[in-house]
């Protein structure tokens, strides 16, 4: 019985909603991605993913690019049209849907309230516009405009209280626009990166009002999110050492539990803008405004640079939405990991440990966690033939593994 259960988990882990890219991906890619993050104290929401990614430039026609990401119960696809609206202006149409990506985990003061958490499933259609500004500039500047309509339906989990009122099923209309100067490869360890970007998103819901225990929480009819990111990553070619530093800050208007910024955990490509803090539960902290600093340093342990040691950390200051406040506004974490790379076979794996200094747990502050991420690049052999193929991990959020483990 237990053996069959584990086989099911490993074969069916983990669906999730996959966010849109900031531009049409020009590279031919074929990857398998795996990731898992586990707290060692308390019981938090499980986080992980398993999916197949395929990107096909020149799909049917030279100006078409098909992006496809397949997880066991979730599918995300986008068809990009290069120069669709003139020189430097690309257009993309997206379709996504499946299970668990709209699930919500209620976490207050370091405690995971499973009886106040619930499942969510849905689907989405989207249209994106990518405009290259000053295309002759050495560092590109891009304007991104994305509109989407997302339908979500909510249901109880086996642990949800009988008297907990679920949010109403709804359609969520979103408009996101942003300017991105520079950028970096969406990979686990992109060798070079320089980015300064600013973003605004408005969320309009078809249904609003109270839900929860005695209708003690509320869905706002409209929420506004603003955020910015500055990032620098670089490889020291003489030694093979690598470092990355970033600062992300955000604020919001009319935010609620479902639209707040969520911070915590260490899955570096769980979203386009990961808000990672080592040692904390995945998305343990909810914030209506925040500023977060992240840093990582990696150095090789052998001459072939197959084994690498890394240190990473984060610290942030935040304010909380109504109902989710806790003592203290600073949160910090520190971690270390070991990475193995087999460039010729397209395999990469990192095993890491993190400690959250300010995470609230039974008996005081402080929490431990472990995690692992793996990447299989099925196009790696083409690099030996002179065909460009750079590693990529698709950003996405994860929900389904939690549901599977509970069963």
NULUM-854857 format. One record per atom (N, C-alpha, C, O, CB): x, y, z. Coordinates in steps of 0.05 Angstrom, whole numbers, plus 5000, padded with zeros to 4 digits. Glycine has a CB too. Layout:
REM NULUM-854857
XYZ...
This chain:
REM NULUM-854857
501749765000500050005000501750255000501350434983498150005024503750275019505350515020507150534996507650754986507150505045508150314985509850324961508350434937509350604923510950044954505850344934504250444912503650734915503550884896501550284909503250824940502651104945505051284937504651494924502051154975507451194944509851354936510251354906511151554895512251244950509751134893509951124864508051334851508851474833509350844853505651344862503651534851504651824855504451984837501051504865505851884878506752154884509052224865509052444853507752174913510952044861513252104844512452124815513652274800515451904848510451974807509651984779507852214773507752314750508251724771506352304793504252514788504952774800503352964798501652414798507252814813507953074825508653264802509653154782510253044845508353484802506653684815505553864794507153984779508253834836503053904792501954094773502254374784502854414808499054044768501854574766501954844775501355034753501554964729504654914787500555274760500155484740502755604732504455674749498255704750503355634707505855714696505655994686503956054668506955524675507156184696506956464689508056514661509656364651508356634709507156734650508056814623510956924624511757054643506157014611512356884602515056994599514957294594512857404587516656854577517157434598517357714592517957764563518157994555519457854610518357554547518757584518518457304506518457104521521457714511518257294480518057034466520856904467522857034460517157064437520956664476523456514479524556444452523256294437523156264497526956534444528056474417529556214415530356134393529856694409529956064437531655824437529955574435527755554445533355814462531155374421529955104420530654964446532954924452530954944395528554884462529054774488527254524492525054514483528554984510528354344507526854104515528054004542530253904543527053874493526454044563527454004590525453854607523053864603528254264603526553714627524953604649525853734675528253734680525153284650523953834690524653984715523353844739520953764738523754274713524853814760523953704785524853884808527053984807524953404789523153914828523954064851522253994875519853924872523754364846523454014899521953944924523154104947525654134949522053634929521454204965522254364988520754265012518354235011521754664983522154215034520954085058521854225084524254235089521653785059520054345099520754445126521254215145520153995142518554625137522954265165523754055185522354095212522353915228526654055189521254335217519654375241516754445233516254575213520854605258514954355249512154415244511154275219512454085209511754715241508954365209507754245185506754465167504754595173505454045192508254515146507554725127506554605102506654365098509854905122505554775084504654675058507054575042509154705040503254905042506754335030508854225014509154374988507154474977508253925009511554384978512054534953513954364936515954254945513254814958513354344910514954194892513854214864511754334860515253904900515254094845514254104817515553874801517653784808514754374804514153794780515253604761513753664734511353624733514853304770515253744714513953804689515953784666518353794669512754084690514853764642516353754617515954014602513654104599515453504599518154134593518054394579519054364551521154234546519654604595517654474532518454464504518054744492515854854494516854244488520054844479519855104464520855054436523054964431521555324478519155124416519655064388519555324371517455394362517654854377521855454367521855674348521455574320522255344314524555834350520255734302519755644275517655424274517755254256522255544263515655434292513555234292511555294269510155494269512055244320511455114250509755134226510655354207510855314183506855184234511255594218512255814202514655944216514955904241510056034197516356084202518856184213518356394235520056424253520556304192516056534234515556734254513856644278513056804295514256974241513356384280511756274301513456124321515355974313509556084290512856154347514256004368512155884386510356014397516156194384512355614391510555474409511955414435514055284435509455224395510755504457511755424483509755244497507355304497512255684501510755024507508954824519510154724545512554644545508454584499508554724566509454614592507254424602504954494604509954844613508054174607506153964614506853854641509053744645506153744593505053874660505153744686502953544688501153544671504953954710502953364707501053144707498053224705496553094691501352984731497253444718494453524716494253824709492353954716492953474742496353924695496254204687497754234660499754114655497554384709496654414644497754464617497954764613495954914619496154334595500254864604500555144598501855164571503955054566502255294620500655314553501755344526501355634516499455774523500355154506503255724499503155984488504255974459506255854454504756194505502856114441503756134413504556424408502956604410501456044394507156464401508156724397508456794367509256624351510856754410507857044360508057144333510057364332509557584342505257244323512357314320514457514319513757724298512757664276517157384312514357974305513858204287510958214278510358304256515658194262509158124295506258104288505058384283503358414265504757964309505958584298504758854296506859054286506559294292503658934322508858954272510859134261513559074273513858904290510159424267515759204263518459154272518659194302517859404313520459334257519758994316520259024344517858974361517959004386521259284350515558894350513158854365512158564361511258494340510959054357512258404383511358124382508758104397508058264414513557944395507257894389504657834401504557534409505757374395502357904382503257474431503057194439500257144450499057314464505157124460499156904445496556824455497056574472498356384463494556764431495856574496496356354515493856224524491656344525497856454538494055964531491855804542493055624563495055484558490455644519491755624587492755454609490455354625488255484625494755614627490855134639488655034656489354774669491154624660486155014641487954704690488354454704487754484734486154644742491154364700489054314749488354294777490254424797492654434792488154014784489154524819490654594843492154854843493154944864492454374850492454984820494055224819492855464834494255654841494555304790490155454839488855664854488355594883486755734896486255734840489555384893489255304921490455514939492355654931490455034926489455534964490455734983491155595009489555435019488355954987493455655020494355555046494355785066495755985063497155425044492755765087492655965108494855915129494955705142489855955122496656115131498856095150498956355167499056575156501656055135498756325193498856555211500756495234500556285247495956615223502656675238504656655259506056385260506456265281503256705286506756295236508256045233506655795236507755575237510356035253503955815237502255575239500655545214499355735205500455585264500655305203499155245179496355145187496154925198500655025162494355305181491555235188490355085165489155195147489955485195490654815165489554655144486454675143485254645122490454365146485254705167482354725168481254985156478855005152481454695197482955175151482155425138483355455110483255675098482955665155484555245100485655235073483855095054482054935063488455105073484155135028482255015009483654974982485755084977479755185006482354804965483354754939482154944918479955044922482754454931483654984896482655154875483655054848485954984845483455444879481855044828482554954801481455154781479755314788481354664796482555154757481555354738482955344711484555164706481755624749482355544695483555574669483855864662482656034674481855424648485555924642486156194635486756224605487856054592488556294651485856454594486656534567488056804570487356964588484256554548490056854553491657104556492557194529492757044509494057054575493257454528494457574505496757764515496257914533492457734487499057744502501357894511502558044488502757944465503457714524503458294494504858464474507658514484507958604507503258724470509658474467512458514474513558724455513858664431514058244474514258954465515259174448518159234455518759304478513559424451519959204436522759264441523259564435522859654413524659094423523959714456524559994454527560034450529159894462523560144479528260214432531160264426532560004420534459934434532560414449531759854399532859584393535859584388537159374390531459464370536959814380539859824374541559854399543959824398540460044355540259904422541759944447543159684455542159464450539960044469545459714468546959474477545459324498545459074498549759564487544259464517542559334537539659394529538859624529543159444566538059194523535359234512533459344534533659284558534258974500531459494524529259594541526759494528526159544504529359904543525059354544522659224533520159324548520259354573522858924535518059374533515459434545513759174542513559064521514059674530512559094564510858854565508058924574507759054594512058634583506058834559503258874566501858604564502058474543501859094548500558524585499358254586496558284597496158394619501058054602494558174583491858164593491057864595491857704579489858324575489357804615488557534619485857524632485057704647490557374635484357304627481857244641482156964653482656774638479457264622481856944679482356694693479856614708478756764724484756714712478956364703476656254718477656074740479355894734474656104699476656114765477555944787475055834801473155974806479256104807475155584808473155454824474455334849476555214847471555234808473155364872474355284897472755054910470355034906474455524917474154884924472854654937474354594963476654664967472754414919472954444981474154375006476154155003475953984985471954285026478254165019479953935022478853765045476953835058482954025029480053535049479153345070479353475098477953385116480653085069481153675101481553795127480054055131480054165153484553845131478754165110477454415112474954395131473454205128476554515085474654585149472454575168469754595154469554725133472654805188467754455165465154445152463854715153462254775135463354245166464454885173463155145175464855365162464255605165462755215204466955285148468555485133467255545106466955355090471555385130466555795101465155875077467355925055469056095059463356125081467155775033469155815012468656064997466456164996468955574993470756184985470356404966468656324943468656084935473056514956467156504931465456434908467156374884469256504880463456654902466256194867467656154841467456414826465556564828466255924825469556474810469656734798471456744774473056564769470656944818471156964759472957034737474657264746473657474755471357094710477257234742479157444751480357564725481757424710481357314769479857824721481057964698483558114707483458254727478958154685485658084692488158214700489458364677489258274654490158004711490758584683492358734664495058794678495158914699490959004655497158694665499858754675501458904654501358834631501258484683502859104663504659244645507259304660507259354684503359504635509459314645512059354658514159434638513959384614512859114673516259554648518659624633520959464644521459464669519259924633522459324627524759164636527159244620527259214596524158864633529159354634531759424623533759204629534259144652532759694634534759074608536558854612534958594617532858554605538458904635536058424634534758174640536757954643539158004643532758094618535857704647537557474649536157234639533657224638538557444678537757024633536556764625534856654648535656674671538856564617532456544641530856424662531856144669530555944664527856404653534256134681535555884687536255874717536056074731538155844671536955634727537655614755540055794762540055934781538355324762542155784745544555944750545356084724547355994712546855774761543956284714544756414690547456544694547856694713542656624682549356504675552156594680552356904682554057004696553856504657550657044668550757344669547857444670546057334658552257454644547557664684544857794686545058074697546558124715543057624703543558244685543358524694540458614688539658624665545458714681539058694708536258774704535358994723536159004746534358534707533759174712532359374727529559394715529259454691533759654727527559334730524859314719522759434739523259424763524059034711520559524728518359624745515659534733515359524708518359934747513759464750511259334741508859434756508959524779511559034746506659424742504059484754502059274744501959204721503059774746500359174763498258984756495659054770495659114794499058694763493459054755490859094767489258834764489358704743489359324754487958754785486258504786483358584791482758714811487358304807481658504773478758564776477258304778477558134760477758744752475758264799474358014803471358034798470158244803474857914832470257824787467357824781465757794806463357874807466657614761466957674827465557634853467257744875469657714875464857334857466057864895467457964918465657924943463457824941468258264915466758014966465157984991466457805011468857735008462457884985464957715031466057565053466157265048464757155032464457615077467957135063468256845064469656775090470356955105469756735038470056525094471656435118469856345141467656245136473356655127470956375165469456295189467756535199468856735208471456215212465156505196463456725203463856965185463357195192463856815232464656905160465157115140467157325151466757565147462457255132469257235164471157415177473357515159475057665168472357275201473357435134475357545115473957615089471657535084477657335110475357765072473957885049475657875024478057885025473358175056474257835002475457864975474758134964472458214962474457634955476858294958476458564947475658544917476658374903478958734951473858724908473158714880475358794861475358714838470758904875477358954871479559044854482059074871481859184893478759304839484258984862486859014876488959124856488959054833487758744888490759294867492859414851495559334863495959364887492559724850497359224847500059144856502159294840501959334816500358844852504159384855506459524843509059394854509159344878506459834850510959334836513459224846515759294827515259354803513258924850518159274837520559324821522759134829522759034852521459624825524559084811526858904817529359014804529359104782526258624807531558994820534259054810535958804815535858694837535559304824537358714795538858454797541458474782541658594761537158224785543458344794546058314781547158034787547257954810548058524791547857884766549257624769551557614750551557734728547257384763553757474759556157484743557857244750557957154773557757744748559257134730561156914733563957024731564657144711560656684713565656964751568457044750569956844734570556624744569657074779570556904709571656704690574256594699574856364693571856834663575956744713578556644721578456414741580156244740580256874733576356424758576156214779573756044776573555834788576256344806571756134761569255984759567256044781565155924782569855694758567956234798566156314819563856474808564056594787567556484841561556454821559056584811557656724835557656624857557256374798556556954829554957094849552557224837552457284813556657304864550557254854548057384846546957544869546857444892545957174835546157794864544957964884542458094872542458154848546958184895540358134888537958254878536458404900536858344924536158044865534858594892533058734910530358744897530158834874534159024917528258664911525558674901523858814922524058764945524458384896522259004912520459154930517759174918517459194893521659434936515659174935512959184924511059314944511559324968511958914918508859424934506759534950504159474936504059404913507159834955501959514951499359444939497159624951497559754972498659144945494859624937492559774945490159584944489759444925492060034927488559584966486259404968486959114966485458954955484259474946489259044977490058764976488458594996487558695016493058734981488258334990486958145008488657895009490857894998484058074999487657685022489257435024490057314997492257214994487757235041488257334978488757204952490457364933491457264913486057144938490857624939492457794921494957894934496558034921490758024912495457834960497757934974500357814963500257594951497557875004502657944966505157834960505757604980505257635004507458054961506857384970507457154987510457094987511657064966505856894978511657095011514557055013515156815030513556735048515757305026517456685024518356455040519056215023517956175001516256385060520856055033521655815020524055865002524956094998519455695004525155654990527455674971526855484947527855264947530155604985525355584928525055454902525555684882523655834876522255314898528055714872528855964859527356024833527356264825531755954852525955834821524555884796521555814799520255734780525755734773520555854824517755784829515955994816513555944812517255764859517056234810515456434796517456614781519856594784513756604816516356794765518056984750519557164769521757254763516357144730518257234791519557404811519457254838517757314855518057674814521257064842521156904867521957074891523757234890523156664866520357044913520857194938521756994959520156924977518257354947524256904957525256684973526556784999527956984999527256524957525956635021527356675046527956395057526056245063525656845066530456315060531156055069529955995097529756165114534156015070529155745101528255645127525255675132524155525148529655795148523955855118521155895121519455695105520455585086520356185113516955665113515155505097514855645070515355885067512355485110514155485050513555605023511155795026508955715035512955375003511556045018509556255019508456285048506056335051507356195000510156265068509256295095508356575102506456605117511556225114509656785091509057055098507357195076507957165053511757205102505357335085503757495067504357785072504457865096500657435070504657945051505458225055503758405037503158335014508458265049502958635047501758835030503759025019503359154998499658995046506059045032508459185021510959075033510858975056508259495026513159085019515558955028517959055012517659184991515358645025520359005023522859025009524558795017524858735040524259305015525758654997527158405002529858404987529958474963525458164993531958335001534658304989535458014989535057875009536758475005536457914967537457644964540257644953541057824938535557474945541857444962544657424952545457134952544456974969546557594970547157064933548256794931551156804921551756964903546556614913552856634932555556604922556256314919555756154937557656744941557356244896558055964890560955934882561956104866556155844868562355734892565055684884565455394878564455214892567055784906567055324857567555044850569354904870571055024882568755034822568854644873570454474891572454304877574154184889568654304908572254284850574154124834574854274809573454464801573053844828576954194796577954344772575954324749575854514733580654234763574454114747572454084725569854234731568154254714571853794721569654354755567354504764564754344763562654444757567054754746564954084768562553924770561253944797558753944799563253624764562853964818561754004845562254284854564454394851563053794865560154414864560354694872558954724899556854604905559054874851560154904915558954964941557755244940558955424927561054954964555455284952554155544950553055634977552255474993551955544930553155894982551856025005549756214994550156344974553956175022547456225008545356404999543956515023543856385044543456264980542756745020541356865043539457085033539457165010543356985062537757165052535757365046534957515071535057395093533257245032534257765069533157915091531158115080531558225058535358065107528958155094526858335084525258465106525158365129524958175066524058695099522358845116519558855104519358905080523459135121517458815120514758805108512658885127512958875151514258525098510358965115507859015130505858805121505958715098506759305125503958735138502258505133499358595127498558815135502158325158497858435112495058485107493458445133494458325152493958305085491058555134489358525157488858225162488258075144486658675153489158145188488657875196491057695195490857465204486557765180493257785184495657615181498157735194500357655188496157565151497757935211500058065224501357885245500057695255499158325238503857935251505357795271507457975283508158175270506657535259508457915307510558085319513058105301514057905292511257985347513958345297516458385282515858415252514058285241518258155287517458585240517158635211519558545195519458535170516658935206521858475208524158375194524158075193523457945213526758475207524957955171525157665168527757615152528257725131522657545153529357425162531957365150532457065150531456915168534257505165533956965131534656685129537356655116538256825100532556535114538656425122541356365110541356065104540255905118543556435130542755995082542855715074545455655059547055825053540555655056545855385055548155285040547255045024545354915031550455215060548754995002548054774985550354664970552554784969545854854966549954424958551954294941550654244914548554124913552954024954552054324893551054294866552854114850555254134851550754564852551553924835553053754816552153814788549753834783552553454823554053854769553453904741554853704724557153634727554354194734553253594704554453434683553653564657551553504645553353134685555353744648554653904624554253734600552353794584556954104619555853534596555653364572552953214571551953164549557953164570551853144594549352994595546953164602544753064604549652774615547353424605545153604610543753574637541353614639543153574589545253494657544053444683545253634704547653684704544553144692543453734721544253914743542553844767540153814765543954214735543853824791542253774815543553934838545953944841542253474822541854064854542654214877541154114901538654084901542254514874542554054923541453974948542254194968544554254971542353694958540254304983540854525000539454515027537454365031540054784987540454675046539354695073539054995079540655155071541254565094536855065093536355345100535455375129534155195140534355465081536155605141535255665168533955935168535156135159537655655188531455955178530056205180530256315208529056195227527156165172531656535212532256635238529756735253529556705277534256865237527956855238525656985251523056835247520856945254525357265240523156605236520656445231519456365258520856255275521256195214516856405261515556335286514856035286513555945268512956505290515655895307515055615311514455565340514855745357517455445301513355335346512755265374515255275390517255145384511554975375515255435412517455465429519255695423521255745437519055215428518755855402520356085397520856135368519256055351522956055411523056265361523756335334525956155323527656055338524756625333525856105297527955945284526755695272525255555284530155875303527555645246526455405232528455315212530055465201523755475219528455045207530254915188528654805164526354735167531854695202530054775142528754665118530854535100533254605102527154875102529954355082531754245062530254255035527854275034532553945069531854235014530654244987532454124966534854104971529854524980531254054944532853944921531554024895529054024893533053634923533154104876532154164849533854014829536353994832532254464843532653914807534053774786533153874759530853964755533553464788534953864740534353954713535653754693538053684696535454234708534053654674535053484653534653634627532353684618533453214652536853714614536753854589537053654566539253554561539054074588534853594553534853394532536153494505536453334487532053294526536753744504538053864481541053904485542454024468536754124473542153814508544853874515546853764495548953894490545553774543546253534483548153414465548653584440550753554427547153134456546853764433547153924410549254144414550254254394544454054402549954204439552054404443554654304432556354464423552254464473555154044433557553934422557653954391559753924379557953644430555354004379555154034350554954324341554454384318552853874339555354504361555254784354552454894354552055124344556554834329550454754364547754854364547154984391547454844411545654634358546455244393546055364419543755234434541555174422545455664416544155174459542055064476542755134505544555004517541754754472541455334516542055414543540055314563537755284556542255724545540855254588539055144607536855334615537255574616540555054632534455224620532155384627530455234646530054994644530555474602529355374666527255254683524855444681525055684684528155224712522555324675520055484672519055584699518655414717517955324658518655844703517455934728514655844731513155844711517656244730513855754754511055684758510555654788512355634804510355424743508055654796507255604823506255324826505455194806505155814833506355214850505954934854503854884876503855014897508554794862502054704870499954644889499354344892498654244913497454794882499554194870498453924869499853724887498553534896498553824842502453754892503853554909502653554937502453344950506853614910501953794948500653804974498253634975497953474994499954094980496453654955494053494954494653194953493353034966492353564929496753114937497352834934498452714960497852494967499352794911500252864974501352764999499152725020499352545035503452955009497252905020495052875040493552615036492252515055493253115039493552505012492052265006493852015006492951795002490652284980
